[in-house]
């Protein structure tokens, strides 16, 4: 792979949305995301490729004249969280361009297309993988209208403001889909392994727990007369951690990421606390058990402390198992390339989880330093991006050989039939 070109492309994109303190902010449908799409389109055209957009602003990069041919699709996203890293999403789009650039220079006849999806991050509108979800058919107009930024603008309005027409298109001409991404965890980094072949993508169930105690003066209220909502919340947080630990063997995790304390004053017994709980896993039954354990713990803690606690399910998604054929071809490609790898699940969500129900989908992880992501300190090796791109290309070649073998054998079987 042409790592010199990759480095040049990466340097060209790095300043977009860059922050003085480090990191980048390229929010969904913002001017910065627009600039990322424009700059990436410019790179694609410089290496002789054509660029089109769909009804949600997703970008597709093709070999000229082959825009509507069935193809192997490779891609990711270009937006970021606030103060995020430079590799999240971008690595996958540039890997796709590397693959296409090598195919073009080799003169190979391989039908490949690159994709850059809009609005993968949920930071601004509270809805993740929106661009890929729209073309996959799992995100509809109602979802887009209900997803709002703090300013009140809906994701649907943002798309319309940019001149798009969500709901007017679907993913077309894709034989399959692959996404290269930084792991966003430290399994590969700690193991010093260069690649992970993803087998499944975890899905979150998110709960809101509201603890209602009694707000009192912290100096004048004896300990045995208190209904301290924060103390109850602390027990719920620990119970959530315990529930996650109980299901560790199934790769399920449970986290309390938000605790909103009222009135949050030094000299006041907390009167109420709102907790946001994130439970993720790759096995539905394990997720269900973990949710049940957390809900039962909340009920028991509320009863033991004689205060009120309500729970609400904010969202619930099913985990996604990736296509065995794609897992196999990526694994075989890594083996034939001589690259050590492990098969692993993804704890984070990705565009691949939205495309998986539509076409066979595979995913490849590369390590990131210390597992840090969604952080200005996020860092990865461009050599690993190039290595991953090589494996992606090899896996496509393997699948093409399989298709050609099947097509060659089919007529003979027909001719010999009685």
N, C-alpha and C positions, 0 to 999 in steps of 0.2 A: 504494500500500500504506500501511497505517496505521502509520507509523514511531513515533508516540507510544505506541501499544499495545505495539509490539515492544520499545521501551526499557523500558516498565513491566514487561513479562514478564521481560526479561533481568535487570532489577534484582531482581526477586522471587526468581529462581533463583540469582543470584550468591553469596549468603552460604552456600549449602548446601555443606558440605565445605570451606569457605574456610580457608586456612592463614594464620597470623600473618605469615609471611614472604612471602605472596603466592601466587597459584595456588590450585588446588583438588585435593582427593583424594576421588573418588567411585568406589570400586572396585566390581566386579561383585558383585551380590547383597549389598552392604553396607547398613548403615542409611542411609548418605548417598545411595546409588543409590535406595533406597526413597523417601527424601524427595524426590529429584528427580522420580520418577515421580508421587508424590502431589501435588506442587506443580504439575506440568504438567497432570495430570488436573483440578486445581482451576481452572486457567486455561481449559482447554477447556470445562468446565461453565459457567464465568462467561460465555462467549460463545455459549452455547446449544448446545453439542455433547455427544454422548454418548460414554462411555468404556467399553471392555471390555478384558479381559486374556485371553491364551491360556495354553496348558499350560506355557510356559516363563517366563511373566510379561511377555512382550512386550505393549505397550499399543497399542490401535487406537482412533482417535478418528473418530467418524462423525457425519453429520447424523442427528438423531433419526428413527427409523423406517426408515433406509436401511442399517442395519448389515450386512445380508446381500445387498445389491445388488452386482453387478459394478461395480468402481470403479477410478479411477486412484489409485494409492497413492503417497504422498510421505512420506519419513521419514529417520531416522538413529538415533543412539544418545544416551544421557544419562550414561553412565559416563565415567570419566577414568583416566588413568595417575596414579600418585602424584606430587603436586606439578605437575599438568598445568594446562592453560589452560581458560578459561571458554567458549571458542567451539567447540572440538573436539566435534562431534556435536550439541551444543545448537543451533547455528546452523541445522542442517538440520531439526530438529524444530520450532523456532519459525517457520522459513520455511513449513513445511507448515500451521501454524496460521494464519499470515498469509493464505495462499492461501484456506483455508476460510472465514476471517472475511470476506474480500472477496467471495467467492461468495455467502455468506449475506446480506451487506448489499446486494449488487447484485440479489438475487433471482434469480440464475442457476440454471438446472437443470443442474448439472454434477456427476456422481457422483465425488466425491473423498473419500479417507480419508487420515488421517495415521497414521504408525506410529512408535513409539519402541521400538527393539530393546534387549534386555538384553545385557550382557556382550560389548560389541564389543571392548574392550581385553583383551589377554592378560596384563596385569600381574600379576594375583593368581593365576590358575589355569593360566597358560601356554597357553591356548587362545583364539584370537581369533575374533570374529564368531560367538559361540556361540548367542546368541538367534536371530539370523537364520538361522544354519546349522541349528538344530533344526527350524524351521518350513519351511525349504527342503528338508529331508531329507538334507542332506550331513553333518550332525553327529548321530551316533546315541548310544545309551545307553553303548556301550563307550567312545566318545570322551570322554563326560562323566565316566565313572568313572575313566578314566586321567588326566584333567586334575586336578592336585592343587595346592593352595596349600602354602606352606612349613609350615603347621600340620598338614598331612596330610589336610585335608578335601578331598573331591573336589567338582568342579563339580556332579555329579549330586546329591550329598548336600546341597549348598547349595540347589539348586532344591527338593528335597524338604523341607528345613528351612523354606523359605519357603511351603510349601503348594502347590507346583506339581507337575505330572505330566508331565515331558518325555517326548516320544515319542508323546503322545496327540493330537497335532494337526498340521495342515499349513496352509500359507498358503492362504487361500481368498478367492474373490471379487475377486481382483486382475486387472485387465486389463493393467496394466503397472506399473512402479515407477520413481520418480525420487528421487535423493538430492542435496541441496545440501550442500556441505562446504567448509571452508577448505582451501586447496591443500596446506598443510603443507610447502611448498617455496617458493622465491622466484622462480619463472619469471614469474608474473603481476606480482608486486611490482616486479621489475626492469624489466619491459616496460611498466609502468604501464597494464596492461590490466585492466578490471574483471571479466571473466568468462572462464572456460575451459570448453569443452564437452569432456567426457572421452570418449575413444574406446576406451580399454582400461585394464585395471587389472593392474599387474604382480603376479607371484606369486613368492614366495621359495623357493629351495632352500637349506637350512641344513646346514652341515657341522660336525662336531667333529673337529679334528685334535689328536692327542696326541703330543707330541714327548718322547722319553725319551733323555736324555743321561746324564751322570754327575755327581753332586753331590760337589764337592770344595772344599777350603779355597782361598779366592781368593788368599791370599798365598803359599801353599806349592806351588801347582800351576803349572808353567811354561805359557806360552801354547800351545806345540806339543803338550802332553799333555792338553789339555782336550777335553771333549765337552760344550760349553756349549749346553744346550737353548734358552736364550733367544736366543742369537745365531742359531741355526737358525730359531727362530720369527720373528725379525726379517726374515730372508730370505723366509720364507713370507708374511709380512704384505705386504712389498713386491711379491712375485710375484702376490699376490691383487689388489693395486692395479693392477699392469700388465695382468693378465687383464681386469679391468674396463675399463681404458682402451682395450684392443684392441677392445672391443665397444661403445664409446661411440656409434657411429653407429646402433646398433640400440636405443639407450636402455637398455642393460643396465648394471647397477652391481654392484660387488663390494666388500664391507666386512668387515674383521675388527673385530668390536665387543667381543670379550671375550678377555683374555689372563690366564690364571690361572697365576702363576709359583710353583713350589715349589723351595726353601723361602721364597723372597722375602726374603732376608736380605742385608744389605750386604756381608758378608765371605764369601759362599758362591757358588761357581759354580753357577748354576741346574741342578737335576737333571731337572726336567720342566716342561713348559708345556702347558696345554690352551688351544687357540684355538677360538673360535666364529666361523664364517664365514657371512655372509649374502649370497647372490647373488640379484639380482632382475632381472626383465625382462618385456617384453611379447611376446617371440618365443621360442618353445620351443627352436628350433635355436641361437639365440644363448646362451640360458641353458645348454644342453647343452655348447656349446663352451667357455663360461667355466668351468663345473665341471670339464671335462676338463683345461683348462689349469692350473687350480689343483691338481688331483690329481697331474698329471704333475710340476709344480714341486715339490710336497711330496716325491714319490719321489726326484727328482734331488737335492734339497737334503739329504735324509736320507743318500743314498748318498755324496755328496761330503764330508759331515762324519762319516761312519761312526757314525751313531747310528740309533735306531729311531723310526719315525713311523707311526702308524696313523690312518686316517680313517674316519669314520662319517657316513652321511647321516641327519640328525635328522628332516628333513621335506622334502617336495618337492610343490609344488602347481603346477597349470597356470595360466598367465595367462588372463585373461578379456577377451574382446572384447565390447563393449557393442553393443546392437541398432542396426543402421544406421537403422532407422525412428525410433528415439528420438534418435539423434545428429542426424538431419536435422530433426526437429521442434524440437529445442532450438536448433539453428543458425538455422533460419528464424525462430523466435520472437525470438531475440536481434537478428537483422537487422531485423525489422519493428519492434522496439522502439527501434532505433537505437543499440544497445549494441555497442561494439567487443568482439570476443572472439577467442579462438584455439582450435583443436582441439588437444588434448594428451592424453598418457597420464598415468595416476596411478601414481606409484612406491610409494605407501602402499596398504595393503589397507583395504577398507571393506565395510559391510554389502551394498552394491550387488553386490559380486562373488559373494555367496552367493545373492542373489535372481535374478541374471542367467540362470542355467540354467532357472529356473522360469517367468518371464514376461519380456517385452521390458523392458529396463532401460536407463535413461539417468542421467547424472550431470553436475552442474554445479559448477564450482569458483569460489569467490571468493578474492581475495588475502588473505594475512595479512601483517602488518608484518614486513619483513625475512625472510619465510619461516619465522619462528620458531613452532614448535608442540611439543606435549608438553613444555611449559616454562611456568613461571609468568609469563614475559614475553610469552606468546602474546597477540596482539591483532588485531582485525579491525574493520571498519566496519559498524555496524548498517545504515547506508544501503546498503552492498553486499549485506547479507542481504536487505533489502527489494527491491533491484533484482533480485537472483536470484529471489526469490519471484515477482516480476512476470513474469519470463521463463518460470518454471515454469508459471504460470497461462496465459500466452499459448500455450505449447506444447500444453497440454491442449485449449485451444479449437481450435487447428489440427487436432489429431487427431480431435476430435469432429466438426469439419466434414468431414474426410476420411471418417469412418465414416458420417455422414449422407448424403454424396454417393454412397458405394458402395451404401448401402441403397436410396437413391432410384433408382439406375440398374438395380439387379438385377431388379425386376419388369418393366421395359420390355424388357430383353433376353430375359426368359422369354416375354413375350407375343409378341414378334416371331419367336421361334424356330419353324421349320417343324414 
